[in-house]
Every structure is written in structure tokens, then in C-alpha cells.
Amino acid sequence: MSNHITQSELEYYLWNAANLLRGHIDAGEYKQFIFPLLFYKRLCDVYDEEAARSLRESSGDKEYAELPEQHRFQIPRDAHWSVVRTKVKNVGKAIQDALRAIEKVNPDTIYGIFGDSPWTNKNRFPDHMLRELVEHFSSLTLSLENCPEDELGVGYEFLIKKFADDSGHTAAEFYTNRTVVHLMTEMLEPLPGESIYDPTCGSAGMLLSVVAHLRRRNKEWRNLKLYGQERNLLTSSIGRMNLFLHGIEDFDVVRGDTLAHPVFVKGDQLRKFDLVLANPPYSIKQWDRDAWSSDPWGRNIYGTPPQGRADYAFWQHIIVSLKPKTGRCAILFPHGVLFRNEESSMRDKLIGHDVVECVLGLGPNLFYNSPMEACVVICRTAKPKARRNKILFINAVNEVTRERAQSFLTDEHITRIVEAYREFKDIKGFSRVVSNDEIRENANNLNIPFYVRTTRNDRVHEDKADYVASLSDAISAWRESSQ
């Protein structure tokens, strides 16, 4: 008998699990306990569902139902949720032992996926609290019949968003505004069978966006090849769980520092991908600049970024990771990468390389928990002939909606931006095609107001006084966001 779980019931169930931890630990730490328990419960319920189906097929043959080939993941008997649920003492140790046992018998798929949460710390997690948490998760059966993969995936994304809302500035480590991700994916137009890479993949939202893009168009998505690297252990685990819970198995998400130790290599070169989506950490200071100056993977094609800002290190890594004929990328950056003086020489070489196709300016508050304005840079290794030695600038600073303290792009905003990008032409007060020569005349400055002047009272300012005023506004806005 089916007990289908509605989306509202699922969201209520998931968020109430987090509420049981409220007051015991900081909101920013909820995710390191709730996500592993959710995934553990799902694995066990699906295992039971598979066993029941096998019993029906074999007329009750229990040995047949327990054969490894009858199950997507193996669950040792002593590590099953139903066993842990009976524990009244040392509950944290029972959970931890069960998670490690499941990882051990599934070494090729989910080894290390549960992270290193301190389940056995009784000062933070007394037995009674963990029992309440286990009982709460036991209140619903998360089988495929009750909760299909796409629906549970939506619930998981809901939980990621809620944790981001609750955890303040640390949210940017694992969450990017999903409407911006959707826009970036639409602009790149991924195709079936392509290889997709995110060098700072967080919770894998960008990789999943490509899958969703193809599914919406009824195109084949199962032959996508998904790759991601993420420095944070917990966040990389969340990303792997996210992909599994969405029903995706053919992916490779690896923990590691992309700048120091890129994992996707082939021989003495970086592996090449058709499409790269990325939201790198902004202006990180703790990175090995000296090693970059003699990078063994040849990523310093434009130069060595300043110690206090690794943005151009990520940018160069991404360019070198693109296939020579089909490679294209969309990178979400703060506006500073477009005009900072200390990166001018690298920007000169970047423009000379003629890989930048579009510079898109977005409105404020679309960086998570930050008021500053974002920009998206689209690069392509083999630009169409009509677009060579040109860059399209789009000033979409007004294309943003804010409701209930949340900023986002509507479908109308996304459609307008994507259409402007595809048409690649001048639209008064919104977009402009600029030659690389003109950009060089502006000292390789890619600041969008230089090229697309703001509109006030539906009139574009084209005289010199108005241009200076708009530039002054841009500088003031930049100072505010920097502050």
C-alpha cells in the first residue's frame, strides 16, 4: 500500500528534524547531522523496499532477497536503521558505527559520504536527544514508492536553502542563489552527453541544474558526465548525497583543494570539459601563490594573482579546463574582477586570448547573505566568427525581485537576459557589443557602466555629463558593496 508523502509533508518533516537540534548546537552546524541521518534513513528504507520486491518475485526466498545484486547499496544487518532505533544508550556510537559499516561495504560509491560528525560527544548530543531525532526520522518511510527521487531531491534542496537562511555568512560555502544558477545554465545551453565540471561544487547545485535543464526539455540527461571538486569535507559529502538523492549515480565528486591539488587530470595535463559552471570563493587570501607562479599544470597562462585575491587563479584554472572546440563556462564573480588595478595585466592577456564572450552585471543581494552586486562572465574557447574580438556587455542591475528579504530572478528576468545574450546585439540601456580594441583603449577595464550606460526616466544618458554621473554612481555603488 502506497503512503505517498506530499511535498509539504516532506518539508515539514525535514525542517522539524532540524528544530529538534535548536538550542543544542549552532544553526550553522545543523547540516552535518541532519543530512547524514536523512541519507542513512533513505538507504535503509529503499533497501527494505528492494528486499520486499525480491521476496515477492522469489515466492518468499529470503536468501535471494538478500543477494547483493538485488540492492543498489548494501546495508549490513547490524547497521540497519531498525537496529540503531532500538538503542537507548550510547546512541551516538551506534549511529557512528552503523554509518562507517555502510561506507565500508560500499567502497566504490559512498565511502566517506557521511563525513566526520562528532556523534559520540555526549556533552553536545545526549542519548535522549539523539533518540528523539531517530524517532522523528522513523515517523515516515522514505521508500521510492512513498517519496520518488525527484521529490526527495526537491525536499533536500529545500533543506539546503533553509540551512543557508539559518546559518548566516557561512551559507556561501555550500549554497548559490538557485535562480542565478538557472540563468547561468540557460546561457550555456548544455547538451546531452556533455561533460560538466564545477571546480568548487559546494552542494552540487550547479551540476544538478544541468540535469534539470535537459529534463525540462525532455532531452537525454542520463549520459551526462558530472564532475566536481570541493575543499570542505562536509560540503563535498552534502553534494554527493544531493546527487544520489536526485537519482543520479554517474558522477565523480571529490574532496580536495582545486588550486593546490586538482584531482581531474590526465597525464601531465588538466582534464578538459565541455562545460564549466562555477561560483568560486571570493578573494581568498590563504592560498599558495608561490606554487602558482610555477604551476605544474600550466594554469598560470595569464600570470600570478596577488596573494590577497585568488579570483584569477580560479578563472585561469577554468579556462585551462575547457575543451578547445566545445568548451564554455559561466563563472559567478564579484564585480571587482572586472576592473581591479592589480589584475590589469592578467586581464589584458585574457582579452587578448579572446575567450571572454559576455560580461553580465546582476543586481544587489544575489550573492547569498551579501548585499553586493554580482557579475557572470561567460567564456568560450571557440567563439563563433561573428563574435570574435568582441564582448557583449549586459547591464541587468534592475532585473531582480526582492520578496520577504530574499532577492531572486524571475522567469521574465532570466528570459530577457538569455535572449539578449543569444541575439548578441545592442539594446539601448541594456546591452552593447564592444570590440576588444575599445576595451584596450579603456585600459582593459571590463566595468559594465563603461559600456552600457544606465537609464533614468526611460532616457539613456549619452552626453558627457550624464556619462560621468553614471560612472560616479557606479563607483559609489562599488565602494558601498566593498565596505
ChimeraX attribute file (.defattr): number of C-alpha atoms within 10 A of each C-alpha:
attribute: neighborCount
match mode: 1-to-1
recipient: residues
	/A:1	5
	/A:2	8
	/A:3	12
	/A:4	16
	/A:5	20
	/A:6	13
	/A:7	14
	/A:8	10
	/A:9	12
	/A:10	20
	/A:11	19
	/A:12	12
	/A:13	17
	/A:14	20
	/A:15	16
	/A:16	15
	/A:17	22
	/A:18	20
	/A:19	13
	/A:20	15
	/A:21	21
	/A:22	12
	/A:23	8
	/A:24	14
	/A:25	11
	/A:26	11
	/A:27	18
	/A:28	16
	/A:29	15
	/A:30	20
	/A:31	21
	/A:32	18
	/A:33	19
	/A:34	19
	/A:35	22
	/A:36	20
	/A:37	20
	/A:38	18
	/A:39	20
	/A:40	21
	/A:41	22
	/A:42	21
	/A:43	22
	/A:44	22
	/A:45	21
	/A:46	19
	/A:47	21
	/A:48	18
	/A:49	18
	/A:50	18
	/A:51	20
	/A:52	16
	/A:53	14
	/A:54	21
	/A:55	17
	/A:56	11
	/A:57	12
	/A:58	13
	/A:59	9
	/A:60	13
	/A:61	12
	/A:62	13
	/A:63	11
	/A:64	16
	/A:65	21
	/A:66	19
	/A:67	12
	/A:68	11
	/A:69	10
	/A:70	15
	/A:71	17
	/A:72	13
	/A:73	18
	/A:74	21
	/A:75	25
	/A:76	13
	/A:77	12
	/A:78	14
	/A:79	20
	/A:80	23
	/A:81	23
	/A:82	15
	/A:83	13
	/A:84	20
	/A:85	17
	/A:86	13
	/A:87	16
	/A:88	13
	/A:89	13
	/A:90	16
	/A:91	24
	/A:92	23
	/A:93	18
	/A:94	20
	/A:95	24
	/A:96	18
	/A:97	16
	/A:98	22
	/A:99	23
	/A:100	17
	/A:101	19
	/A:102	25
	/A:103	20
	/A:104	16
	/A:105	15
	/A:106	15
	/A:107	10
	/A:108	8
	/A:109	17
	/A:110	17
	/A:111	17
	/A:112	19
	/A:113	21
	/A:114	25
	/A:115	18
	/A:116	14
	/A:117	14
	/A:118	14
	/A:119	19
	/A:120	17
	/A:121	13
	/A:122	16
	/A:123	8
	/A:124	13
	/A:125	18
	/A:126	17
	/A:127	20
	/A:128	14
	/A:129	17
	/A:130	22
	/A:131	20
	/A:132	14
	/A:133	20
	/A:134	23
	/A:135	14
	/A:136	15
	/A:137	22
	/A:138	15
	/A:139	9
	/A:140	18
	/A:141	19
	/A:142	26
	/A:143	24
	/A:144	17
	/A:145	15
	/A:146	17
	/A:147	22
	/A:148	16
	/A:149	19
	/A:150	14
	/A:151	18
	/A:152	25
	/A:153	20
	/A:154	17
	/A:155	24
	/A:156	23
	/A:157	19
	/A:158	16
	/A:159	19
	/A:160	21
	/A:161	18
	/A:162	15
	/A:163	22
	/A:164	23
	/A:165	18
	/A:166	16
	/A:167	18
	/A:168	14
	/A:169	13
	/A:170	15
	/A:171	19
	/A:172	20
	/A:173	20
	/A:174	24
	/A:175	24
	/A:176	24
	/A:177	19
	/A:178	17
	/A:179	18
	/A:180	21
	/A:181	22
	/A:182	20
	/A:183	21
	/A:184	25
	/A:185	24
	/A:186	17
	/A:187	18
	/A:188	20
	/A:189	12
	/A:190	22
	/A:191	19
	/A:192	15
	/A:193	13
	/A:194	16
	/A:195	19
	/A:196	25
	/A:197	29
	/A:198	26
	/A:199	28
	/A:200	27
	/A:201	30
	/A:202	31
	/A:203	26
	/A:204	28
	/A:205	22
	/A:206	28
	/A:207	27
	/A:208	19
	/A:209	21
	/A:210	26
	/A:211	24
	/A:212	17
	/A:213	18
	/A:214	18
	/A:215	13
	/A:216	8
	/A:217	9
	/A:218	9
	/A:219	13
	/A:220	13
	/A:221	20
	/A:222	15
	/A:223	13
	/A:224	21
	/A:225	18
	/A:226	24
	/A:227	21
	/A:228	30
	/A:229	25
	/A:230	25
	/A:231	19
	/A:232	17
	/A:233	18
	/A:234	23
	/A:235	22
	/A:236	27
	/A:237	27
	/A:238	26
	/A:239	26
	/A:240	24
	/A:241	25
	/A:242	24
	/A:243	22
	/A:244	18
	/A:245	23
	/A:246	20
	/A:247	15
	/A:248	18
	/A:249	13
	/A:250	14
	/A:251	17
	/A:252	14
	/A:253	22
	/A:254	22
	/A:255	20
	/A:256	19
	/A:257	16
	/A:258	19
	/A:259	21
	/A:260	13
	/A:261	12
	/A:262	17
	/A:263	18
	/A:264	19
	/A:265	13
	/A:266	9
	/A:267	7
	/A:268	9
	/A:269	14
	/A:270	19
	/A:271	16
	/A:272	22
	/A:273	24
	/A:274	23
	/A:275	27
	/A:276	29
	/A:277	27
	/A:278	26
	/A:279	24
	/A:280	23
	/A:281	16
	/A:282	16
	/A:283	18
	/A:284	12
	/A:285	13
	/A:286	10
	/A:287	16
	/A:288	12
	/A:289	20
	/A:290	10
	/A:291	12
	/A:292	19
	/A:293	15
	/A:294	13
	/A:295	15
	/A:296	11
	/A:297	15
	/A:298	15
	/A:299	24
	/A:300	20
	/A:301	17
	/A:302	19
	/A:303	19
	/A:304	22
	/A:305	21
	/A:306	15
	/A:307	14
	/A:308	12
	/A:309	19
	/A:310	22
	/A:311	22
	/A:312	20
	/A:313	24
	/A:314	22
	/A:315	23
	/A:316	20
	/A:317	21
	/A:318	27
	/A:319	23
	/A:320	22
	/A:321	25
	/A:322	23
	/A:323	18
	/A:324	15
	/A:325	11
	/A:326	15
	/A:327	24
	/A:328	28
	/A:329	31
	/A:330	24
	/A:331	22
	/A:332	23
	/A:333	23
	/A:334	24
	/A:335	22
	/A:336	20
	/A:337	23
	/A:338	19
	/A:339	16
	/A:340	13
	/A:341	13
	/A:342	12
	/A:343	21
	/A:344	16
	/A:345	15
	/A:346	19
	/A:347	24
	/A:348	17
	/A:349	14
	/A:350	19
	/A:351	20
	/A:352	16
	/A:353	13
	/A:354	19
	/A:355	21
	/A:356	25
	/A:357	26
	/A:358	23
	/A:359	24
	/A:360	21
	/A:361	24
	/A:362	26
	/A:363	21
	/A:364	21
	/A:365	21
	/A:366	25
	/A:367	24
	/A:368	21
	/A:369	18
	/A:370	14
	/A:371	15
	/A:372	21
	/A:373	21
	/A:374	21
	/A:375	25
	/A:376	23
	/A:377	20
	/A:378	24
	/A:379	25
	/A:380	24
	/A:381	21
	/A:382	17
	/A:383	19
	/A:384	9
	/A:385	7
	/A:386	8
	/A:387	17
	/A:388	15
	/A:389	18
	/A:390	22
	/A:391	24
	/A:392	26
	/A:393	29
	/A:394	29
	/A:395	24
	/A:396	22
	/A:397	16
	/A:398	13
	/A:399	18
	/A:400	18
	/A:401	15
	/A:402	13
	/A:403	7
	/A:404	5
	/A:405	6
	/A:406	13
	/A:407	20
	/A:408	20
	/A:409	21
	/A:410	15
	/A:411	12
	/A:412	11
	/A:413	17
	/A:414	21
	/A:415	15
	/A:416	13
	/A:417	22
	/A:418	18
	/A:419	11
	/A:420	19
	/A:421	20
	/A:422	9
	/A:423	10
	/A:424	21
	/A:425	15
	/A:426	16
	/A:427	13
	/A:428	14
	/A:429	19
	/A:430	21
	/A:431	24
	/A:432	22
	/A:433	19
	/A:434	18
	/A:435	14
	/A:436	19
	/A:437	14
	/A:438	13
	/A:439	19
	/A:440	15
	/A:441	9
	/A:442	12
	/A:443	15
	/A:444	24
	/A:445	20
	/A:446	22
	/A:447	22
	/A:448	25
	/A:449	19
	/A:450	17
	/A:451	22
	/A:452	26
	/A:453	23
	/A:454	27
	/A:455	14
	/A:456	10
	/A:457	5
	/A:458	9
	/A:459	10
	/A:460	16
	/A:461	18
	/A:462	11
	/A:463	8
	/A:464	9
	/A:465	10
	/A:466	14
	/A:467	19
	/A:468	14
	/A:469	14
	/A:470	20
	/A:471	18
	/A:472	13
	/A:473	14
	/A:474	17
	/A:475	14
	/A:476	12
	/A:477	15
	/A:478	16
	/A:479	11
	/A:480	11
	/A:481	17
	/A:482	13
	/A:483	7
